[in-house]
């Protein structure tokens, strides 16, 4: 039995090769892998000894040879294939262990296009695909984490067809992801990220119990191992719906860097948010906005969940808590609560992946776009449109209101006072309905909106929302501007003595 080993990631490869040799396998290798194996006491043939051809063109051609691919691809149970192999002195290669040139790492390390091109693997993917195609006769190994299991199965003669097929699937996933990465990079570099094809590749983290509804299957996939590195279950199992809500909460709670922010989310929309002097105070103020909707919701904590905060949260039922970190004493508070789910990122503060692009499925395909982020410059450069300028406190509230509005389903309006959301209207078919809904909810909660700041993620098409804001005592409004009736909106603000600012940037979220 012969194994061909050629890897860029050399972790564990010496031990793997030694294990194969102990089982009676002959090892063939290339370049740096061959040198490393020999230096560590593993006797290995160099590929050139098998092909009787030297490496050529700076190593670009070394395994692209009939003695390599013939050894991999010929069917062992096909008489004609076996005869041709014998006639052409092609010996079988029964295991191929390959991982590919570090293209991604190279693009992170350098912008030198010639160096990037040199780190596009050709022979590696060809060998992987050949071995995967002939998986019944050849074991294809592309994952370092499979080394130990493969040695055990070979030793116990349990390398059955089901196992070989699983390695085959993993191999094609490996080469597909690799080629997708290259194509996406080239389109990012030369076509502004929007080429003729777009490839979205994720690695499965775990299956959810079901999808959005019990009759649907579901699973979480990740980019760049974000969840593997920043998501740990302390209590309970995350559902499909939990994960979409956690995403909304995380986006909001991380919008204020290292501030002690607390976000409360229900059905992917904010129903409470505050940034106060500490996390406990932030939670208390966030909950005041809409405690009815907060019941069964998701709470994101931009810091450590301690015992005192846990006891306060435990006064009502919330379904999910996601915190940067969680004290053991805090976790013990929820020990008797069977339904609550608690997750941590094991960080000092919550972090987000900061994906460059965003996409949404539509029937028959998907729409793809640059991700929408609120830049600090939007408020720094916003234009005063009214006679009255906002106070320092109102401008501070405007920062909170604007960022929350950008992460709330359109049409929306957000009312903020003392760095806490006090009313919110979202997902309405008209902006004035969103304004009315927010005011009505605040009235039901007994919340006084006098002196608050209002933000809208898109322009007000009429002055009616300004009239509603005046009746409840709004003193400052932030919006993009751009309506054909902007003059009427400005006139209304001046009529009521409000401060009105245009940012010039719209943040629709559908």
Secondary structure in CASP SS format (residue, H / E / C, confidence):
PFRMAT SS
TARGET T0000
AUTHOR 0000-0000-0000
METHOD secondary structure of the structure
MODEL  1
X C 1.00
X E 1.00
X E 1.00
X E 1.00
X E 1.00
X E 1.00
X E 1.00
X C 1.00
X C 1.00
X C 1.00
X C 1.00
X C 1.00
X H 1.00
X H 1.00
X H 1.00
X H 1.00
X H 1.00
X H 1.00
X H 1.00
X H 1.00
X H 1.00
X H 1.00
X C 1.00
X C 1.00
X C 1.00
X E 1.00
X E 1.00
X E 1.00
X E 1.00
X C 1.00
X H 1.00
X H 1.00
X H 1.00
X H 1.00
X H 1.00
X H 1.00
X H 1.00
X H 1.00
X H 1.00
X C 1.00
X C 1.00
X C 1.00
X C 1.00
X E 1.00
X E 1.00
X E 1.00
X H 1.00
X H 1.00
X H 1.00
X H 1.00
X H 1.00
X C 1.00
X C 1.00
X C 1.00
X C 1.00
X E 1.00
X C 1.00
X C 1.00
X C 1.00
X C 1.00
X E 1.00
X C 1.00
X C 1.00
X C 1.00
X C 1.00
X H 1.00
X H 1.00
X H 1.00
X H 1.00
X H 1.00
X H 1.00
X H 1.00
X H 1.00
X C 1.00
X C 1.00
X C 1.00
X C 1.00
X C 1.00
X H 1.00
X H 1.00
X H 1.00
X H 1.00
X H 1.00
X H 1.00
X H 1.00
X H 1.00
X H 1.00
X C 1.00
X C 1.00
X C 1.00
X C 1.00
X C 1.00
X C 1.00
X C 1.00
X E 1.00
X E 1.00
X E 1.00
X E 1.00
X E 1.00
X C 1.00
X C 1.00
X C 1.00
X H 1.00
X H 1.00
X H 1.00
X H 1.00
X H 1.00
X H 1.00
X H 1.00
X C 1.00
X C 1.00
X C 1.00
X H 1.00
X H 1.00
X H 1.00
X H 1.00
X H 1.00
X H 1.00
X C 1.00
X C 1.00
X C 1.00
X C 1.00
X H 1.00
X H 1.00
X H 1.00
X H 1.00
X H 1.00
X H 1.00
X H 1.00
X H 1.00
X H 1.00
X H 1.00
X H 1.00
X C 1.00
X C 1.00
X C 1.00
X C 1.00
X C 1.00
X E 1.00
X E 1.00
X E 1.00
X C 1.00
X C 1.00
X H 1.00
X H 1.00
X H 1.00
X H 1.00
X H 1.00
X H 1.00
X H 1.00
X H 1.00
X H 1.00
X H 1.00
X H 1.00
X H 1.00
X C 1.00
X C 1.00
X C 1.00
X C 1.00
X C 1.00
X H 1.00
X H 1.00
X H 1.00
X H 1.00
X H 1.00
X H 1.00
X H 1.00
X H 1.00
X H 1.00
X H 1.00
X H 1.00
X H 1.00
X H 1.00
X H 1.00
X H 1.00
X H 1.00
X H 1.00
X H 1.00
X H 1.00
X H 1.00
X H 1.00
X H 1.00
X H 1.00
X H 1.00
X H 1.00
X H 1.00
X H 1.00
X H 1.00
X H 1.00
X H 1.00
X C 1.00
X C 1.00
X C 1.00
X C 1.00
X C 1.00
X C 1.00
X C 1.00
X C 1.00
X C 1.00
X C 1.00
X C 1.00
X C 1.00
X E 1.00
X E 1.00
X E 1.00
X E 1.00
X E 1.00
X E 1.00
X C 1.00
X C 1.00
X C 1.00
X C 1.00
X C 1.00
X C 1.00
X C 1.00
X C 1.00
X C 1.00
X E 1.00
X E 1.00
X E 1.00
X E 1.00
X E 1.00
X C 1.00
X C 1.00
X C 1.00
X H 1.00
X H 1.00
X H 1.00
X H 1.00
X H 1.00
X C 1.00
X E 1.00
X E 1.00
X E 1.00
X E 1.00
X C 1.00
X C 1.00
X C 1.00
X C 1.00
X H 1.00
X H 1.00
X H 1.00
X H 1.00
X H 1.00
X H 1.00
X H 1.00
X H 1.00
X H 1.00
X H 1.00
X H 1.00
X H 1.00
X H 1.00
X H 1.00
X H 1.00
X H 1.00
X H 1.00
X C 1.00
X C 1.00
X C 1.00
X C 1.00
X E 1.00
X E 1.00
X E 1.00
X E 1.00
X E 1.00
X E 1.00
X C 1.00
X C 1.00
X E 1.00
X E 1.00
X E 1.00
X E 1.00
X E 1.00
X E 1.00
X E 1.00
X C 1.00
X C 1.00
X C 1.00
X H 1.00
X H 1.00
X H 1.00
X H 1.00
X H 1.00
X H 1.00
X H 1.00
X H 1.00
X H 1.00
X H 1.00
X H 1.00
X C 1.00
X H 1.00
X H 1.00
X H 1.00
X H 1.00
X C 1.00
X C 1.00
X C 1.00
X E 1.00
X E 1.00
X E 1.00
X E 1.00
X E 1.00
X E 1.00
X E 1.00
X E 1.00
X C 1.00
X H 1.00
X H 1.00
X H 1.00
X H 1.00
X H 1.00
X H 1.00
X H 1.00
X C 1.00
X C 1.00
X C 1.00
X C 1.00
X C 1.00
X C 1.00
X E 1.00
X E 1.00
X E 1.00
X E 1.00
X E 1.00
X E 1.00
X E 1.00
X C 1.00
X H 1.00
X H 1.00
X H 1.00
X H 1.00
X H 1.00
X H 1.00
X C 1.00
X C 1.00
X C 1.00
X C 1.00
X C 1.00
X C 1.00
X C 1.00
X E 1.00
X E 1.00
X E 1.00
X E 1.00
X C 1.00
X C 1.00
X C 1.00
X C 1.00
X C 1.00
X C 1.00
X C 1.00
X C 1.00
X C 1.00
X C 1.00
X C 1.00
X C 1.00
X E 1.00
X E 1.00
X E 1.00
X E 1.00
X E 1.00
X E 1.00
X C 1.00
X C 1.00
X E 1.00
X E 1.00
X E 1.00
X E 1.00
X E 1.00
X E 1.00
X C 1.00
X C 1.00
X C 1.00
X C 1.00
X C 1.00
X H 1.00
X H 1.00
X H 1.00
X H 1.00
X H 1.00
X C 1.00
X C 1.00
X E 1.00
X E 1.00
X C 1.00
X C 1.00
X C 1.00
X E 1.00
X C 1.00
X C 1.00
X C 1.00
X H 1.00
X H 1.00
X H 1.00
X H 1.00
X H 1.00
X H 1.00
X H 1.00
X H 1.00
X H 1.00
X H 1.00
X H 1.00
X H 1.00
X H 1.00
X H 1.00
X H 1.00
X C 1.00
X C 1.00
X C 1.00
X C 1.00
X C 1.00
X C 1.00
X E 1.00
X E 1.00
X E 1.00
X E 1.00
X E 1.00
X C 1.00
X C 1.00
X E 1.00
X E 1.00
X E 1.00
X E 1.00
X E 1.00
X E 1.00
X C 1.00
X C 1.00
X C 1.00
X C 1.00
X C 1.00
X H 1.00
X H 1.00
X H 1.00
X H 1.00
X H 1.00
X H 1.00
X H 1.00
X H 1.00
X H 1.00
X H 1.00
X H 1.00
X H 1.00
X H 1.00
X H 1.00
X H 1.00
X C 1.00
X C 1.00
X C 1.00
X C 1.00
X C 1.00
X C 1.00
X C 1.00
X E 1.00
X E 1.00
X E 1.00
X E 1.00
X C 1.00
X C 1.00
X C 1.00
X C 1.00
X C 1.00
X C 1.00
X C 1.00
X H 1.00
X H 1.00
X H 1.00
X H 1.00
X H 1.00
X H 1.00
X H 1.00
X H 1.00
X C 1.00
X C 1.00
X C 1.00
X C 1.00
X E 1.00
X E 1.00
X E 1.00
X E 1.00
X C 1.00
X C 1.00
X C 1.00
X C 1.00
X C 1.00
X C 1.00
X H 1.00
X H 1.00
X H 1.00
X H 1.00
X H 1.00
X H 1.00
X H 1.00
X H 1.00
X H 1.00
X H 1.00
X C 1.00
X C 1.00
X C 1.00
X E 1.00
X E 1.00
X E 1.00
X E 1.00
X C 1.00
X C 1.00
X C 1.00
X C 1.00
X C 1.00
X C 1.00
X C 1.00
X C 1.00
END
